[in-house]
Amino acid sequence: MRHQDCLRPFPARVPPLPGESLASLIRRTAAAMGYENVGRVLALLRERGPLPPHLNDLGPGRVLHYLAALLRQSSETVSSLTVHCCAPALALVAAGRQPARICDSRTILRCFSSAWPVCRLCLAEDEIPYERLIWSFRPVPICVEHGCVLVRQCPTCRQRLREDRLDVLRCRCGQRYSDVEPLVVSSHGLALARRLHQGLLGGGPLLSGMPAAASFWWMDRMAAATDETPDWLTEVGQRVGLTLDGYHDEIAWLAAAEIVQDWPQQFFGFLDVFQQIDKHRNTATGVGRRLPITSPSPTARPSSNSSPSGFRKVGRATISSASIANRCRPGKSSRKATA
């Protein structure tokens, strides 16, 4: 393709749909252009600069402006389809600073999935099937419309959903995602997912007196801790209607949401269980150092052999939404990103 042709907008104009992700819009545009895959669109973009590993992570700059021109959309519209539209609610900033406008790489790894999960019920109901950006938000592994767990891999070939597929409804092996039996969670699990969804959209604080970004940071810490507490996860799984087999990460995030929802009683109940597990203090990523428990002085922190009641007593005196918010620092994360 000649360089001057690259400057022309695509003949097929495909407007974005409500809540659509950038990857989904590029996929629908490639299909409308008659391309075999999205590779031809990506090749055009790479001529203007490097692309992020995930199309939804594309930040402002030359590539985004060029893509906006190709799509005949404003740069602001295209940016609203990326993870950066969630920056005010997720990216930590120093005290007194304005809310972030861009998600840094740590925030993206912490909060967004590297997979391409979908809700098979939403796709079945769509007049024009498309993928929502919210589906990649790791703390909400449930469709807030239908209350079912998002599909992350094909049930037939067990492969992850591919980014470069043109048919959003079908796996490369031929399996239609709309034929997959949905796994519906309990009303309690759906309520937790909806609360997190509203927190992401600015629909109210998750913890009183704490900014949304600090709240999600704290939930990340709690998800990391509950992830190492099987007994607690099993109980939460029973309440939300999921089992640890295959849904470990999903339950960990919902467990963190449950702790935030019933703050601080649920938190101190969790501490009683957490204190009973081994703390691998000799490892760089030991569980014993994952909880951001703040205290006015080192002497106020419980020792390794403190009883659960002692841990609870110190916790009540030192844990507050303000202390957690003060503990937050841009770039901190305790939990490795997973699919």
C-alpha positions as CSV (number, residue, x, y, z in Angstrom):
1,M,0.0,0.0,0.0
2,R,1.4,3.4,-1.0
3,H,2.2,5.9,1.7
4,Q,-0.3,8.5,0.5
5,D,-3.1,5.8,0.6
6,C,-2.3,5.2,4.3
7,L,-3.3,8.8,5.0
8,R,-6.9,8.2,3.8
9,P,-9.6,7.2,6.2
10,F,-11.1,3.8,5.9
11,P,-14.0,3.8,3.4
12,A,-16.1,1.8,5.8
13,R,-17.1,3.9,8.8
14,V,-18.0,1.8,11.9
15,P,-19.2,3.9,14.8
16,P,-18.3,2.7,18.3
17,L,-21.1,1.1,20.4
18,P,-21.9,1.8,24.1
19,G,-19.1,0.6,26.3
20,E,-17.1,-0.9,23.4
21,S,-13.4,-1.6,23.6
22,L,-11.0,-0.3,21.1
23,A,-10.0,-3.9,20.2
24,S,-13.6,-4.7,19.4
25,L,-14.0,-1.5,17.2
26,I,-10.8,-2.4,15.2
27,R,-12.1,-5.9,14.8
28,R,-15.5,-4.8,13.4
29,T,-13.8,-2.2,11.2
30,A,-11.5,-4.9,9.7
31,A,-14.5,-7.1,9.0
32,A,-16.4,-4.2,7.4
33,M,-13.3,-3.6,5.2
34,G,-13.4,-7.2,4.0
35,Y,-10.0,-8.0,5.6
36,E,-9.2,-11.6,6.6
37,N,-8.0,-10.5,10.0
38,V,-6.9,-7.3,11.9
39,G,-3.3,-7.7,10.8
40,R,-3.7,-5.2,7.9
41,V,-5.0,-2.5,10.3
42,L,-2.2,-3.2,12.8
43,A,0.4,-3.0,10.0
44,L,-0.8,0.5,9.2
45,L,-0.5,1.6,12.8
46,R,3.0,0.1,13.3
47,E,4.2,2.4,10.5
48,R,3.5,5.3,12.8
49,G,5.0,3.8,16.0
50,P,5.1,0.8,18.3
51,L,1.9,-0.8,19.6
52,P,1.2,-1.9,23.2
53,P,0.8,-5.7,23.9
54,H,-3.0,-5.1,24.2
55,L,-4.9,-2.8,21.8
56,N,-7.0,-1.5,24.6
57,D,-3.9,-0.2,26.3
58,L,-3.1,2.3,23.5
59,G,-2.3,5.7,25.0
60,P,-2.3,9.2,23.5
61,G,0.2,10.0,20.9
62,R,0.9,9.7,17.2
63,V,-0.5,6.2,16.7
64,L,-3.7,7.0,18.4
65,H,-4.2,10.2,16.4
66,Y,-3.5,8.3,13.2
67,L,-6.0,5.6,14.2
68,A,-8.6,8.2,15.0
69,A,-8.1,9.7,11.5
70,L,-8.5,6.2,9.9
71,L,-11.7,5.6,11.8
72,R,-13.0,9.1,11.2
73,Q,-13.4,9.6,14.9
74,S,-12.0,12.2,17.3
75,S,-8.9,11.3,19.4
76,E,-11.0,11.7,22.5
77,T,-13.6,9.2,21.3
78,V,-10.9,6.6,20.5
79,S,-9.2,7.2,23.8
80,S,-12.5,6.6,25.6
81,L,-12.4,3.0,24.3
82,T,-9.1,2.3,26.0
83,V,-8.3,1.4,29.6
84,H,-7.1,5.0,30.1
85,C,-10.7,6.2,30.5
86,C,-10.6,4.4,33.9
87,A,-7.4,6.2,35.0
88,P,-9.2,8.7,37.5
89,A,-10.6,5.7,39.4
90,L,-7.6,3.4,39.2
91,A,-4.2,5.2,38.9
92,L,-2.6,6.3,42.1
93,V,-1.4,9.9,42.3
94,A,0.5,11.9,44.9
95,A,-1.5,13.7,47.6
96,G,-2.8,17.0,46.3
97,R,-2.4,16.1,42.6
98,Q,-5.2,16.1,40.1
99,P,-6.7,12.6,39.2
100,A,-4.6,10.7,36.7
101,R,-5.6,10.8,33.0
102,I,-3.4,7.9,31.9
103,C,-3.1,4.5,33.5
104,D,0.6,3.6,34.1
105,S,1.9,0.1,33.2
106,R,1.6,-1.2,36.8
107,T,-2.0,-0.1,37.0
108,I,-2.8,-1.8,33.7
109,L,-1.1,-5.1,34.8
110,R,-2.9,-5.0,38.2
111,C,-6.4,-4.2,37.0
112,F,-6.8,-5.5,33.5
113,S,-6.8,-9.0,32.1
114,S,-4.4,-10.1,29.4
115,A,-7.1,-12.4,28.1
116,W,-10.2,-11.4,26.1
117,P,-13.2,-12.6,28.2
118,V,-16.7,-12.2,26.9
119,C,-20.3,-12.6,28.2
120,R,-22.0,-15.2,26.0
121,L,-25.5,-13.9,26.9
122,C,-24.6,-10.3,25.9
123,L,-23.2,-11.5,22.6
124,A,-26.4,-13.6,22.0
125,E,-28.6,-10.6,22.6
126,D,-26.6,-8.0,20.7
127,E,-28.0,-6.9,17.4
128,I,-24.4,-6.2,16.5
129,P,-22.2,-8.4,18.7
130,Y,-19.2,-6.6,20.2
131,E,-16.9,-6.7,23.2
132,R,-17.2,-4.4,26.2
133,L,-14.2,-2.8,27.8
134,I,-15.5,-3.6,31.3
135,W,-15.1,-7.3,30.5
136,S,-11.3,-6.9,30.8
137,F,-11.5,-5.3,34.2
138,R,-10.1,-8.0,36.5
139,P,-11.9,-7.1,39.8
140,V,-15.3,-7.6,38.0
141,P,-15.1,-11.1,36.5
142,I,-18.9,-11.3,36.2
143,C,-21.3,-9.7,33.7
144,V,-23.2,-7.1,35.7
145,E,-26.1,-7.4,33.4
146,H,-26.7,-11.2,33.5
147,G,-24.8,-12.2,36.6
148,C,-22.8,-14.9,34.8
149,V,-19.1,-15.6,34.9
150,L,-17.2,-14.2,31.9
151,V,-15.9,-16.8,29.4
152,R,-12.1,-16.7,29.2
153,Q,-11.4,-19.8,27.1
154,C,-13.1,-22.0,24.6
155,P,-14.7,-24.9,26.4
156,T,-13.9,-27.2,23.4
157,C,-10.2,-26.6,22.6
158,R,-9.4,-24.9,26.0
159,Q,-7.6,-22.1,24.2
160,R,-7.8,-18.5,25.2
161,L,-10.0,-16.3,23.2
162,R,-7.8,-14.8,20.5
163,E,-7.4,-11.1,19.9
164,D,-7.1,-11.4,16.1
165,R,-10.3,-13.3,15.5
166,L,-12.8,-11.5,13.3
167,D,-15.8,-13.5,14.4
168,V,-16.4,-12.4,18.0
169,L,-19.0,-15.2,18.4
170,R,-16.9,-18.1,17.3
171,C,-13.6,-19.8,18.3
172,R,-11.1,-20.8,15.6
173,C,-12.0,-24.4,16.4
174,G,-15.6,-23.7,15.4
175,Q,-17.2,-23.5,18.9
176,R,-19.8,-20.8,19.1
177,Y,-19.5,-18.9,22.4
178,S,-23.3,-18.3,22.4
179,D,-23.7,-22.1,22.8
180,V,-21.7,-22.2,26.0
181,E,-23.8,-22.9,29.1
182,P,-23.6,-19.8,31.3
183,L,-22.4,-20.1,34.9
184,V,-24.7,-17.8,36.9
185,V,-23.5,-16.6,40.3
186,S,-25.6,-16.0,43.4
187,S,-27.4,-12.7,44.0
188,H,-24.7,-11.9,46.6
189,G,-21.9,-12.4,44.0
190,L,-23.8,-10.2,41.5
191,A,-24.3,-7.4,44.1
192,L,-20.5,-7.4,44.8
193,A,-19.7,-7.2,41.1
194,R,-22.2,-4.3,40.6
195,R,-20.8,-2.4,43.5
196,L,-17.3,-2.6,42.0
197,H,-18.6,-1.6,38.6
198,Q,-20.2,1.5,40.1
199,G,-17.0,2.3,41.9
200,L,-15.1,2.2,38.7
201,L,-17.6,4.5,37.0
202,G,-17.5,7.0,39.9
203,G,-20.9,5.9,41.3
204,G,-19.9,6.3,44.9
205,P,-16.9,5.5,47.2
206,L,-16.1,1.9,47.9
207,L,-14.7,2.9,51.3
208,S,-15.8,6.0,53.1
209,G,-13.2,8.7,53.0
210,M,-11.0,6.9,50.6
211,P,-10.5,7.8,46.9
212,A,-11.5,5.2,44.4
213,A,-7.9,4.6,43.3
214,A,-6.8,3.9,46.9
215,S,-9.8,1.6,47.4
216,F,-8.9,-0.5,44.4
217,W,-5.3,-0.6,45.5
218,W,-6.4,-1.8,48.9
219,M,-8.6,-4.4,47.3
220,D,-5.6,-5.6,45.3
221,R,-3.7,-6.2,48.6
222,M,-6.7,-8.0,50.1
223,A,-7.1,-10.2,47.0
224,A,-3.4,-11.1,47.3
225,A,-3.9,-12.1,50.9
226,T,-7.2,-14.0,50.4
227,D,-5.5,-15.8,47.5
228,E,-3.2,-17.5,50.1
229,T,-6.1,-18.3,52.5
230,P,-7.9,-21.4,50.9
231,D,-10.4,-21.8,53.8
232,W,-11.6,-18.2,53.5
233,L,-11.8,-18.4,49.7
234,T,-13.8,-21.6,49.9
235,E,-16.4,-19.9,52.2
236,V,-16.6,-16.9,49.9
237,G,-17.0,-19.2,46.9
238,Q,-20.0,-20.9,48.5
239,R,-21.6,-17.5,49.1
240,V,-21.1,-16.3,45.5
241,G,-21.8,-19.7,43.9
242,L,-18.3,-20.6,42.6
243,T,-15.7,-23.2,43.3
244,L,-11.9,-22.8,43.6
245,D,-11.5,-25.3,40.8
246,G,-11.2,-23.0,37.8
247,Y,-12.3,-19.8,39.5
248,H,-9.6,-19.1,42.1
249,D,-8.7,-15.6,40.8
250,E,-12.4,-14.6,40.4
251,I,-13.2,-15.6,44.0
252,A,-10.1,-13.8,45.4
253,W,-11.4,-10.5,43.9
254,L,-14.9,-11.1,45.1
255,A,-13.6,-11.9,48.5
256,A,-11.8,-8.5,48.6
257,A,-15.0,-6.8,47.5
258,E,-16.9,-8.6,50.3
259,I,-14.3,-7.3,52.8
260,V,-14.7,-3.8,51.6
261,Q,-18.5,-4.0,51.5
262,D,-18.7,-5.1,55.2
263,W,-15.9,-3.0,56.4
264,P,-14.4,-3.3,59.0
265,Q,-16.1,-6.3,60.5
266,Q,-15.4,-8.6,57.6
267,F,-11.8,-7.5,57.6
268,F,-11.2,-8.4,61.2
269,G,-13.0,-11.7,60.7
270,F,-10.5,-12.3,57.9
271,L,-7.6,-11.4,60.1
272,D,-8.6,-14.1,62.5
273,V,-8.2,-16.7,59.7
274,F,-5.2,-15.1,58.0
275,Q,-3.2,-15.1,61.3
276,Q,-3.4,-18.9,61.3
277,I,-1.6,-19.5,58.1
278,D,2.2,-19.7,57.6
279,K,3.9,-16.4,56.9
280,H,6.9,-17.0,54.7
281,R,8.8,-14.0,56.1
282,N,12.1,-15.1,54.6
283,T,10.8,-14.7,51.0
284,A,10.8,-11.5,49.1
285,T,7.1,-11.8,48.4
286,G,6.1,-13.4,51.6
287,V,2.4,-13.3,52.5
288,G,3.3,-11.8,55.9
289,R,4.2,-8.5,54.2
290,R,1.3,-8.3,51.7
291,L,-1.2,-6.6,54.0
292,P,-0.6,-2.9,54.2
293,I,-1.3,-2.6,57.9
294,T,-0.3,0.8,59.1
295,S,0.6,1.6,62.7
296,P,1.8,4.7,64.5
297,S,5.1,3.0,65.4
298,P,6.9,-0.3,64.8
299,T,6.1,-1.4,68.4
300,A,2.3,-1.3,67.6
301,R,2.6,-4.0,65.0
302,P,1.7,-7.6,66.2
303,S,4.6,-10.0,66.4
304,S,4.8,-13.2,64.4
305,N,3.4,-15.2,67.3
306,S,0.6,-12.8,68.2
307,S,-2.7,-14.3,68.9
308,P,-5.7,-13.6,66.6
309,S,-7.3,-11.5,69.3
310,G,-4.0,-9.5,69.7
311,F,-3.9,-9.0,65.9
312,R,-7.5,-7.8,65.9
313,K,-6.9,-5.4,68.8
314,V,-3.9,-3.7,67.1
315,G,-5.8,-3.7,63.8
316,R,-8.7,-1.9,65.2
317,A,-6.4,0.8,66.6
318,T,-4.5,1.3,63.4
319,I,-6.6,0.4,60.3
320,S,-8.8,3.2,58.9
321,S,-9.6,4.4,55.4
322,A,-7.4,7.4,56.0
323,S,-4.4,5.3,57.1
324,I,-4.8,3.1,54.0
325,A,-5.0,6.1,51.7
326,N,-1.9,7.5,53.2
327,R,-0.1,4.2,52.7
328,C,-0.8,4.2,49.0
329,R,2.0,5.2,46.7
330,P,2.0,5.5,42.9
331,G,3.5,2.4,41.3
332,K,2.9,0.0,44.2
333,S,1.3,-3.4,43.6
334,S,1.3,-6.7,45.4
335,R,-0.4,-9.0,43.1
336,K,0.9,-10.4,39.8
337,A,-1.4,-9.9,36.8
338,T,-3.1,-13.1,35.6
339,A,-5.6,-13.9,32.9
